[in-house]
Amino acid sequence: MPYPPRPQLRPLAEFAGTAVPRPDPAVQARVERFILDGYSAGRSLRELAELSDRSHSAVRNILDKHGVRRRPTGAAAMSPNEASE
């Protein structure tokens, strides 16, 4: 039995269609602030990319530009106590 597809998020209205080669600097600043705030709040790169109408690599590049250390991939590791419950 195959898994159902994951739900895909729609871009927020303020960012929809703004991913152009030379975006307005004010729009780009808002996108970067949204991504930085969202990532620090725990959102994934995939979620941020979908909500900001950017690619996964664009989100990664914004985090790198601002010196944000990325979390490791995958789910958080469970402690041995959690695994046995």
Backbone bond lengths (Angstrom), bond angles and torsions (degrees), N, CA, C in turn:
res aa  C-N    CA-C-N  psi(-1)  N-CA   C-N-CA  omega(-1)  CA-C   N-CA-C  phi
1 M - - - 1.453 - - 1.534 108.43 -
2 P 1.315 118.68 119.93 1.468 120.65 -178.69 1.535 111.07 -74.47
3 Y 1.313 114.33 153.22 1.461 120.07 175.89 1.524 109.23 -73.78
4 P 1.322 117.59 148.12 1.466 119.14 175.44 1.535 109.49 -70.00
5 P 1.314 117.72 152.46 1.466 118.85 179.41 1.522 110.68 -65.58
6 R 1.320 115.28 149.66 1.461 118.54 178.92 1.521 108.76 -72.60
7 P 1.314 117.50 147.59 1.463 118.87 178.17 1.529 110.07 -68.09
8 Q 1.305 116.10 140.69 1.459 120.49 178.66 1.523 108.11 -103.10
9 L 1.329 115.76 132.80 1.456 121.03 -178.52 1.526 109.98 -80.21
10 R 1.306 115.95 147.83 1.469 120.40 175.32 1.523 109.40 -91.58
11 P 1.333 117.45 146.32 1.468 119.27 178.30 1.528 110.58 -61.62
12 L 1.319 115.48 145.37 1.460 119.87 174.65 1.527 108.51 -64.23
13 A 1.309 116.22 147.49 1.472 121.27 -175.24 1.527 112.23 -55.61
14 E 1.318 117.94 -38.06 1.470 120.14 -176.95 1.532 112.99 -70.45
15 F 1.345 117.51 -17.41 1.458 120.76 -178.71 1.523 113.60 -110.41
16 A 1.307 118.58 -11.66 1.466 121.80 -176.77 1.529 110.27 -60.63
17 G 1.313 116.18 126.27 1.457 121.57 176.69 1.516 115.22 77.76
18 T 1.336 118.61 9.40 1.471 120.38 -177.88 1.519 113.24 -96.07
19 A 1.329 117.63 0.48 1.463 120.67 179.70 1.520 108.76 -83.49
20 V 1.307 115.65 84.24 1.467 122.44 -179.61 1.532 108.39 -120.38
21 P 1.332 118.26 162.66 1.467 119.84 -176.96 1.531 114.84 -54.51
22 R 1.308 118.42 -40.24 1.469 120.82 178.63 1.530 108.82 -128.30
23 P 1.349 116.73 82.01 1.462 119.16 -176.62 1.522 111.72 -69.96
24 D 1.307 115.01 158.23 1.460 121.68 174.95 1.535 107.55 -57.46
25 P 1.326 119.16 131.39 1.468 120.83 -178.02 1.534 113.51 -56.90
26 A 1.318 117.69 -34.12 1.468 119.89 179.15 1.531 110.55 -67.66
27 V 1.319 116.52 -40.61 1.467 120.79 178.20 1.530 109.18 -65.96
28 Q 1.319 116.88 -44.48 1.461 120.42 -179.77 1.526 110.95 -61.25
29 A 1.319 117.41 -39.65 1.466 120.72 178.04 1.526 111.13 -63.55
30 R 1.347 117.23 -40.37 1.473 120.42 177.58 1.522 110.81 -65.60
31 V 1.339 117.25 -41.08 1.465 121.19 178.48 1.531 109.57 -61.95
32 E 1.315 116.91 -46.83 1.459 120.20 -178.99 1.524 111.01 -62.49
33 R 1.329 118.09 -42.31 1.473 121.11 179.06 1.525 109.71 -63.76
34 F 1.338 117.95 -42.01 1.461 122.09 178.23 1.530 110.70 -60.37
35 I 1.326 116.66 -44.55 1.464 120.88 -178.84 1.524 110.84 -67.04
36 L 1.319 117.71 -44.46 1.467 120.44 179.66 1.530 111.05 -63.05
37 D 1.321 116.77 -44.88 1.466 120.72 179.80 1.528 111.01 -66.76
38 G 1.332 116.53 -43.42 1.455 120.58 -179.23 1.515 112.64 -64.49
39 Y 1.329 116.54 -40.64 1.463 119.70 -179.48 1.524 110.54 -67.38
40 S 1.331 116.23 -41.33 1.471 118.31 179.30 1.527 111.49 -68.49
41 A 1.345 117.32 -22.96 1.465 121.00 176.96 1.527 112.32 -83.42
42 G 1.347 117.56 -5.64 1.457 120.32 175.49 1.517 115.92 108.91
43 R 1.330 119.02 0.97 1.463 119.88 177.94 1.525 109.84 -69.49
44 S 1.322 116.06 152.16 1.467 121.28 179.53 1.525 110.51 -83.47
45 L 1.334 115.75 163.87 1.462 120.14 176.23 1.527 110.37 -61.07
46 R 1.341 116.77 -39.87 1.464 120.44 178.90 1.527 110.85 -60.64
47 E 1.322 117.68 -46.82 1.470 120.67 179.70 1.522 110.70 -61.11
48 L 1.325 116.42 -45.62 1.466 120.32 -178.97 1.521 111.30 -64.11
49 A 1.325 117.24 -38.78 1.468 120.57 178.59 1.520 110.45 -63.39
50 E 1.329 117.19 -45.18 1.462 120.21 -178.76 1.531 111.31 -67.60
51 L 1.326 117.42 -42.41 1.469 120.21 -177.47 1.529 112.93 -70.98
52 S 1.327 116.97 -29.77 1.472 119.91 -178.22 1.522 112.37 -96.49
53 D 1.336 118.04 1.24 1.467 123.34 -179.43 1.531 110.80 60.01
54 R 1.338 115.43 38.85 1.459 122.16 177.70 1.517 109.11 -121.17
55 S 1.317 116.80 166.65 1.463 120.76 176.48 1.527 109.45 -81.19
56 H 1.316 114.45 163.23 1.459 120.42 177.58 1.529 109.87 -58.50
57 S 1.327 116.90 -42.69 1.469 119.80 -178.83 1.524 111.89 -69.10
58 A 1.334 118.18 -31.68 1.470 120.00 177.25 1.531 110.13 -65.32
59 V 1.324 116.75 -40.33 1.468 120.58 177.76 1.528 109.41 -64.93
60 R 1.322 116.75 -44.60 1.465 121.32 178.65 1.531 110.52 -60.22
61 N 1.336 117.05 -41.88 1.470 120.62 179.67 1.527 111.77 -65.01
62 I 1.325 117.48 -37.06 1.469 120.93 178.02 1.529 109.71 -65.03
63 L 1.326 117.24 -43.80 1.467 119.99 177.94 1.524 110.52 -62.45
64 D 1.337 117.36 -42.34 1.460 120.81 178.63 1.528 110.97 -64.11
65 K 1.317 117.25 -41.17 1.474 122.45 -179.81 1.521 111.22 -57.47
66 H 1.331 115.74 -35.49 1.464 120.77 -177.24 1.527 112.57 -97.23
67 G 1.331 116.77 8.38 1.463 120.77 175.22 1.519 114.48 70.89
68 V 1.329 117.22 25.40 1.463 120.77 179.71 1.523 108.75 -81.15
69 R 1.307 115.52 127.16 1.471 120.26 176.81 1.523 107.71 -80.56
70 R 1.321 115.81 124.58 1.470 119.72 -176.55 1.515 111.67 -80.82
71 R 1.322 114.27 149.94 1.463 121.16 176.70 1.528 109.01 -72.58
72 P 1.337 117.78 157.00 1.464 119.16 175.69 1.525 110.81 -66.42
73 T 1.328 116.69 157.03 1.462 120.66 -179.33 1.516 110.69 -74.44
74 G 1.317 115.54 157.18 1.462 121.47 175.72 1.512 112.93 86.78
75 A 1.303 114.73 178.19 1.454 121.54 179.96 1.521 110.42 -74.31
76 A 1.316 115.49 158.93 1.457 120.50 178.17 1.529 109.42 -64.36
77 A 1.312 116.00 141.31 1.463 120.54 179.51 1.523 109.90 -68.92
78 M 1.325 115.23 140.68 1.458 120.34 178.08 1.521 109.20 -87.75
79 S 1.334 115.74 145.10 1.459 119.74 175.01 1.529 108.15 -74.98
80 P 1.313 119.27 160.81 1.470 120.82 179.22 1.528 112.17 -57.54
81 N 1.334 118.14 -32.81 1.462 121.14 178.88 1.531 111.31 -66.13
82 E 1.338 116.69 -39.98 1.467 120.88 -179.72 1.525 110.69 -68.56
83 A 1.325 116.95 -35.70 1.469 121.12 -176.73 1.534 111.69 -67.68
84 S 1.326 117.05 -29.93 1.464 119.43 -176.66 1.521 112.92 -88.21
85 E 1.295 118.83 -9.28 1.467 121.52 -178.12 1.498 113.63 -75.63
